[in-house]
Amino acid sequence: MIFHEAWRDGQQGVFPHIHLPLHVNCFAAASCLGHDIEDEKNRLLGDGLVPVSSALGEARGYITRLGFPLDNLWVAGGISHLGLLNHPQVLHQVQSWVLVNSPD
């Protein structure tokens, strides 16, 4: 694989750890086309375009994990990639994250 030099670790040719922004709550949502979100085949297929591991910023190959806090990850079943844009479950999850992290 060819990588931009800014993304290389000079010695090993792997991506360095990419840090999430400081002082910012970061969240990740993912989905599987299949309804069983624990099934490995469903997780690999993901939303039909992006595997669950990629959507959640998990480690794979040369890429290191992003390090989202586990409480800031959410996976739904039965939703396609484009379906994530306007699905009621996704809206509810995003609203929950916003409300929980909003100052009183």
C-alpha positions as CSV (number, residue, x, y, z in Angstrom):
1,M,0.0,0.0,0.0
2,I,1.1,3.5,-0.7
3,F,0.6,6.1,2.1
4,H,1.2,9.8,2.2
5,E,4.5,10.4,4.0
6,A,2.7,12.5,6.7
7,W,0.9,9.4,7.8
8,R,3.9,7.1,8.0
9,D,5.8,6.1,11.1
10,G,9.3,6.5,9.7
11,Q,10.5,3.2,11.1
12,Q,7.7,0.8,10.5
13,G,5.6,2.3,7.8
14,V,2.4,2.1,9.9
15,F,0.0,4.9,10.8
16,P,0.8,6.6,14.1
17,H,-1.9,6.9,16.7
18,I,-4.4,9.5,15.7
19,H,-5.8,11.4,18.7
20,L,-9.3,12.6,19.0
21,P,-9.5,16.4,19.7
22,L,-8.9,17.4,23.3
23,H,-11.7,19.0,25.2
24,V,-14.3,17.7,22.6
25,N,-16.7,14.9,23.2
26,C,-16.5,12.6,20.2
27,F,-19.1,10.0,19.3
28,A,-19.4,7.4,16.6
29,A,-22.5,5.7,15.2
30,A,-22.5,2.6,13.0
31,S,-25.0,0.1,11.6
32,C,-25.3,-3.4,10.2
33,L,-27.7,-4.3,7.4
34,G,-28.5,-7.4,9.4
35,H,-30.4,-7.1,12.7
36,D,-28.0,-9.1,14.9
37,I,-25.3,-6.5,15.6
38,E,-23.2,-9.1,17.5
39,D,-22.9,-11.4,14.4
40,E,-19.4,-11.1,12.9
41,K,-20.7,-11.4,9.3
42,N,-23.1,-8.6,9.9
43,R,-20.4,-6.4,11.4
44,L,-18.1,-7.1,8.5
45,L,-20.8,-6.2,6.0
46,G,-21.7,-3.2,8.1
47,D,-24.2,-0.8,6.6
48,G,-23.5,-2.0,3.1
49,L,-20.7,0.5,2.5
50,V,-18.7,0.8,5.7
51,P,-17.8,-2.1,8.1
52,V,-18.7,-1.5,11.7
53,S,-15.1,-1.5,12.8
54,S,-14.2,1.2,10.4
55,A,-17.2,3.4,11.4
56,L,-16.2,3.1,15.0
57,G,-12.6,3.9,14.4
58,E,-11.3,0.5,15.5
59,A,-7.9,-0.8,14.7
60,R,-7.4,-2.8,11.4
61,G,-4.3,-3.5,9.4
62,Y,-2.1,-0.5,9.3
63,I,-4.6,1.8,11.0
64,T,-4.6,2.3,14.7
65,R,-7.8,2.8,16.6
66,L,-9.2,6.3,17.3
67,G,-10.0,5.6,20.9
68,F,-13.6,6.7,21.3
69,P,-14.8,6.1,24.8
70,L,-16.9,3.0,24.8
71,D,-19.9,4.9,26.1
72,N,-19.7,7.1,23.0
73,L,-20.1,4.3,20.6
74,W,-23.5,3.1,19.2
75,V,-24.4,0.3,16.7
76,A,-27.8,-0.3,15.3
77,G,-29.1,-3.2,13.3
78,G,-31.1,-3.2,10.1
79,I,-30.1,0.3,8.8
80,S,-28.3,0.9,5.6
81,H,-25.5,3.5,5.0
82,L,-27.9,6.1,3.6
83,G,-30.6,5.1,6.0
84,L,-28.4,6.4,8.8
85,L,-29.1,9.9,7.6
86,N,-32.8,10.0,8.7
87,H,-33.6,6.9,10.7
88,P,-35.5,7.6,13.9
89,Q,-33.2,5.4,16.0
90,V,-30.2,7.5,14.9
91,L,-32.0,10.7,15.6
92,H,-32.9,9.5,19.1
93,Q,-29.3,8.4,19.8
94,V,-27.8,11.7,18.6
95,Q,-30.4,13.6,20.7
96,S,-29.5,11.5,23.7
97,W,-25.8,12.3,23.3
98,V,-26.5,16.0,22.9
99,L,-28.8,16.2,25.9
100,V,-26.5,14.3,28.2
101,N,-23.5,16.4,27.2
102,S,-25.3,19.8,27.3
103,P,-24.6,22.2,30.2
104,D,-27.6,22.7,32.4
